[in-house]
Every structure is written in structure tokens, then in C-alpha cells.
Amino acid sequence: MRETDLYAPVKAFLEAQGYTVKGEIGGVDVMALRADEPPVMVELKRAFSLALVYQGIARQSVSDAVYLAVPEDGARTRRSRVGLCRRLGLGYVTVRLRDGHVTVHCDPGPFVPRRNGRRAGRLLREFARLEGDPNVGGGTRRGLVTAYRQDALSCARHLGVAGPSRGAEVARATGVAQATRLMADDHYGWFSRVARGVYDLTEAGRAAAGQGASL
């Protein structure tokens, strides 16, 4: 397959919409004009690539109506490509080579991201709860210190000194409002319930409390 195999189907698709279409105008693979509208530009490639994206971005200095065209692709890969094109203000087109069918998956236009307020709130709460700056940016998630882990460590330290305690007592002493729930969930295997509402440390918990803030 050659890039030129995409030209005829794209040309026919645009002409059916009333455009006058010509190929290889000043390095642009496909250029189409209709009345006084801004020119439509289409860059053709045998496969989606970063080079194709760069070409499309370069054409945006001339026109807002820029499309990237490639042979028909799978739905899974197409989803990510369409998302990228939308973010960059580019259109995305695929061509089914066996019959020349052209599908426009997205048109050029300004991108307005959808804000995830719930996730933003979680990030802000985690930032506020985390004491100090215990993690190095860019590291792996293995051994990551979270606010939850710091809270668990505070509870473990208290039990290490005070011995078996009620959840409410641990909450008051450490300032961890959810101390009872945290110890009951026992995410790290540090706590054991010795009586109703009363918790003590496991061997793993004693080791964790002894290692301190490095956890």
C-alpha cells in the first residue's frame, strides 16, 4: 500500500460535499476549497505516527481545518488516536481500502477538557493530609508513602507505646479521625482486634512502628 492509494477516496469524499480538490499543493497532500470557506487540508499516511501529527500541527498555521487520514484501523487504537487529535484540534479520518469508504471520526475544533471534580478533590485532600514531602517525584509506586499509610503508622506508634487501646482513644491521641475504621480494615496487617473496639499490634505492626517515618 502507498499513501497515494488514500488520495482518490479522500478526493471523492470531499468532492461529494462540493469541494474542489487538488493534491500536493505546496507540500500539502490534499487541499480542498469551497466558496469563500477556509481551505481544508488533509495529510495522508500509511499508518498513524508522530510524524503525521507534527505535519498536521504544522498545517494549522495556515488553516484550522486540518485532517489526518490513515487506512482503517481497529476500534481500540482508534479511540486513543481520536482523543489525541481532539486535544490538538485536528480532524481524524480513516479510509477502508477495499472499497474506498471514508469515515470522519472527529472534526477539527477547539478542545475543552472535561474536568473531573471528584478526582481533583481526592488529590487536594491527599495533598493536605500528607505530612511533609516523603516521596521523590518520578519514582515508582512501590513503597509510596500515602496519607493513609502515615495515619496507619501514627496509630501503630501509639499502640506501640500505650498497648491495646480502644479506637476512640487512638483517634484522640493521634488526631486520626478514622482510626477505628483504619485498624479494623487492617490494610497492612499491622493491627489485630483483641476485644470489641480494642486493638493491638501484630508482629508486623510492631516492626512497622519501630521503623518509624521511613514507612
PLY file of the C-alpha trace (Angstrom):
ply
format ascii 1.0
element vertex 215
property float x
property float y
property float z
element edge 214
property int vertex1
property int vertex2
end_header
0.00 0.00 0.00
1.11 3.54 -0.78
-0.01 6.87 0.59
-1.28 7.72 -2.88
-3.84 4.89 -2.51
-5.65 7.08 0.02
-5.85 10.09 -2.28
-8.66 9.03 -4.63
-11.12 8.02 -1.86
-10.44 11.23 0.12
-10.74 13.36 -3.03
-14.04 11.72 -3.98
-15.36 12.16 -0.42
-14.61 15.89 -0.43
-15.88 16.46 -3.96
-19.19 14.87 -2.97
-19.51 17.72 -0.46
-18.95 20.39 -3.07
-15.23 20.97 -2.67
-12.71 21.49 -5.44
-9.81 19.19 -4.57
-6.18 19.14 -5.64
-3.19 17.11 -4.48
0.32 18.17 -3.44
-0.18 21.91 -3.17
2.95 23.38 -1.57
3.68 20.11 0.18
0.11 19.62 1.45
-1.11 16.13 0.47
-4.71 17.19 -0.16
-6.15 20.69 -0.33
-9.84 21.44 -0.84
-11.71 24.71 -1.39
-15.41 25.52 -1.30
-16.71 29.02 -1.95
-15.15 31.50 0.48
-14.55 28.98 3.25
-11.07 28.44 4.74
-9.12 25.70 2.95
-9.45 22.11 4.13
-6.11 20.31 4.35
-5.61 16.57 4.67
-2.33 14.79 5.39
-2.15 11.18 4.22
-0.08 8.42 5.81
0.06 4.64 5.59
-0.01 4.49 9.40
-0.69 6.84 12.29
2.59 8.24 13.62
4.13 11.13 15.49
5.47 12.43 12.18
1.89 12.62 10.87
0.77 14.51 13.96
3.62 17.00 13.52
2.60 17.51 9.91
-0.95 18.25 10.94
0.16 20.72 13.60
2.36 22.50 11.04
-0.63 22.90 8.69
-2.62 24.63 11.44
-0.51 27.75 10.84
-2.39 28.06 7.53
-5.86 26.69 8.27
-7.94 25.49 11.22
-9.49 22.76 9.05
-6.72 20.15 9.11
-7.36 16.40 8.95
-5.12 13.36 9.33
-6.05 10.40 7.12
-4.86 6.79 7.51
-6.15 3.34 6.47
-8.98 1.88 8.54
-7.76 0.85 12.00
-9.02 -1.09 15.00
-11.53 0.44 17.41
-9.17 0.20 20.40
-6.27 2.03 18.76
-8.62 4.47 17.05
-10.06 5.61 20.37
-6.71 6.88 21.63
-5.87 8.47 18.28
-9.16 10.31 18.12
-8.61 11.54 21.68
-5.18 12.88 20.77
-6.46 14.58 17.62
-9.29 16.25 19.52
-6.86 17.62 22.07
-4.71 19.06 19.28
-7.64 20.48 17.31
-7.09 18.11 14.38
-9.60 16.05 12.43
-9.18 12.28 12.08
-10.23 10.26 9.02
-9.88 6.59 8.11
-10.14 5.00 4.67
-11.36 1.45 4.07
-9.11 0.41 1.24
-11.19 -2.45 -0.17
-13.97 -0.10 -1.25
-12.66 3.42 -0.60
-15.18 4.17 2.16
-14.14 7.25 4.16
-15.12 7.75 7.83
-14.64 11.02 9.70
-14.13 10.19 13.37
-13.66 13.75 14.57
-13.60 17.22 13.03
-11.07 19.95 13.84
-12.07 22.31 16.61
-11.01 23.79 19.94
-10.60 21.24 22.70
-12.40 21.80 26.01
-11.27 19.18 28.57
-13.86 17.63 30.85
-12.90 18.40 34.42
-13.06 15.55 36.90
-14.06 17.38 40.05
-14.19 14.22 42.14
-10.63 13.23 41.25
-9.41 16.80 41.75
-10.97 16.78 45.22
-9.24 13.48 46.10
-5.88 14.86 45.02
-6.33 18.05 47.04
-7.37 16.10 50.13
-4.39 13.75 49.78
-2.06 16.76 49.41
-3.49 18.39 52.54
-3.35 15.20 54.64
0.17 14.12 53.65
2.70 15.32 56.22
5.89 16.75 54.74
7.17 15.57 51.36
8.12 11.90 51.90
8.13 10.80 48.24
10.50 11.59 45.38
8.67 12.71 42.25
9.11 10.39 39.28
9.66 7.27 41.41
7.66 4.07 41.23
4.55 3.46 43.33
6.30 0.68 45.22
6.91 1.84 48.79
4.97 5.06 48.17
4.08 6.91 51.36
0.43 7.99 51.29
-1.57 9.97 53.83
-3.39 6.71 54.67
-0.07 5.00 55.39
1.03 7.90 57.58
-2.24 7.65 59.53
-1.77 3.90 59.97
1.78 4.47 61.17
0.57 7.06 63.71
-1.92 4.53 65.08
0.75 1.82 65.20
3.17 4.08 67.07
0.52 4.94 69.63
-0.31 1.29 70.24
3.39 0.53 70.46
3.63 2.88 73.45
0.16 2.63 75.02
-0.54 -1.05 74.38
-4.02 -2.35 73.48
-6.39 0.61 73.15
-9.90 1.47 72.09
-10.30 3.01 68.67
-11.71 6.26 70.10
-8.65 6.62 72.37
-6.30 6.13 69.43
-8.25 8.70 67.40
-7.98 11.30 70.18
-4.30 10.67 70.78
-3.20 10.67 67.14
-5.69 13.04 65.51
-6.62 10.27 63.03
-10.41 10.64 62.97
-10.95 7.29 61.20
-8.58 5.35 63.47
-11.14 2.68 64.40
-12.09 2.02 60.77
-8.46 2.06 59.71
-7.43 -0.53 62.30
-10.48 -2.67 61.55
-9.71 -2.71 57.84
-6.08 -3.62 58.67
-4.83 -2.93 55.16
-1.17 -3.50 56.08
-1.61 -6.42 58.50
-0.43 -4.28 61.42
-3.49 -4.47 63.73
-5.48 -7.15 65.50
-8.73 -6.80 67.41
-8.30 -8.21 70.94
-11.74 -7.20 72.23
-14.76 -5.33 70.98
-13.45 -1.94 69.82
-9.97 -2.66 71.24
-6.92 -3.12 69.02
-3.32 -4.16 69.48
-0.32 -4.55 67.16
0.63 -7.67 65.26
4.31 -8.58 64.92
4.32 -6.82 61.56
2.78 -3.78 63.22
5.44 -3.71 65.94
8.13 -3.87 63.27
6.47 -1.06 61.34
6.15 1.15 64.42
9.79 0.50 65.24
10.96 1.58 61.75
9.20 4.90 62.05
8.78 7.52 59.37
10.74 5.56 56.73
7.48 3.75 56.04
0 1
1 2
2 3
3 4
4 5
5 6
6 7
7 8
8 9
9 10
10 11
11 12
12 13
13 14
14 15
15 16
16 17
17 18
18 19
19 20
20 21
21 22
22 23
23 24
24 25
25 26
26 27
27 28
28 29
29 30
30 31
31 32
32 33
33 34
34 35
35 36
36 37
37 38
38 39
39 40
40 41
41 42
42 43
43 44
44 45
45 46
46 47
47 48
48 49
49 50
50 51
51 52
52 53
53 54
54 55
55 56
56 57
57 58
58 59
59 60
60 61
61 62
62 63
63 64
64 65
65 66
66 67
67 68
68 69
69 70
70 71
71 72
72 73
73 74
74 75
75 76
76 77
77 78
78 79
79 80
80 81
81 82
82 83
83 84
84 85
85 86
86 87
87 88
88 89
89 90
90 91
91 92
92 93
93 94
94 95
95 96
96 97
97 98
98 99
99 100
100 101
101 102
102 103
103 104
104 105
105 106
106 107
107 108
108 109
109 110
110 111
111 112
112 113
113 114
114 115
115 116
116 117
117 118
118 119
119 120
120 121
121 122
122 123
123 124
124 125
125 126
126 127
127 128
128 129
129 130
130 131
131 132
132 133
133 134
134 135
135 136
136 137
137 138
138 139
139 140
140 141
141 142
142 143
143 144
144 145
145 146
146 147
147 148
148 149
149 150
150 151
151 152
152 153
153 154
154 155
155 156
156 157
157 158
158 159
159 160
160 161
161 162
162 163
163 164
164 165
165 166
166 167
167 168
168 169
169 170
170 171
171 172
172 173
173 174
174 175
175 176
176 177
177 178
178 179
179 180
180 181
181 182
182 183
183 184
184 185
185 186
186 187
187 188
188 189
189 190
190 191
191 192
192 193
193 194
194 195
195 196
196 197
197 198
198 199
199 200
200 201
201 202
202 203
203 204
204 205
205 206
206 207
207 208
208 209
209 210
210 211
211 212
212 213
213 214
